[in-house]
């Protein structure tokens, strides 16, 4: 069973990733979009280990998986 804390963290990470992508990885813009401070988004990025390179790799692998039928 997944705890509420884990569910909240997963949702928070997903929303931060969406905001970063939408704002072309400009943390200040993403923070404003989310209604948090730049300091807070930097902390969350570090907390969740969010890295731009990893997101690009995930996108490429999920795209490759989706095209194979």
N, C-alpha and C positions, 0 to 999 in steps of 0.2 A: 504494500500500500504506500502510495506517495504522500508525503506530508504536505500540509498547506504551505510551509516555508519553501519546499522544493518547487511547488507549483508556481508560487509567486516569483521565485528567482528565475525560473524558466521563462515566464511571461515577461519579466523585466528585461532579461537578456534579449529576447526576441524583439521587443519594442525599441530597445537601444540600437540594435542592428538595423531595424527598418529606418529609424531616424537618421542614422549615420549614412546609410545608402541614399536616402532621399536628399540629404544635404551634402552629397559628394564627399563624405568623410571630414567635413569641417565641424569639429567638435563644438565650437561656439554656436553655430547655427542649429546643430542637432539638439544641444542643450536648451536653447530658446524654444525650439519646436516642442520639446518634451515638458517645458516649464520647470526645468531644474537649472542649477548653476553649472558653469564650466568645471568647477572643482568637483562637483558631484558626478558629472558624466565621466570625468577622468578617473575618479575613484572606481566607478562601476565597471568601466572598460578594463581596468587593471584587475578588479575583483573577479570578473567573469572570464578573463584571459582573452578578450576580444582582440583579434589582430586582422588587419585588412588582408594580408596575404592568405590567411587561413580561410577567410570568407570567399575569396576568389577561387581557391582550390575546391571548396565545398560546392560552389556554384557549377564549376566545370564537371565535377564528378556526378552531381545530381542531373545535370543536363545530359551527360553521356548515358546515364542509366535510363533516363526518360526516353531517349531516342531508340533504344534497343527494344524490339518487340518480338 
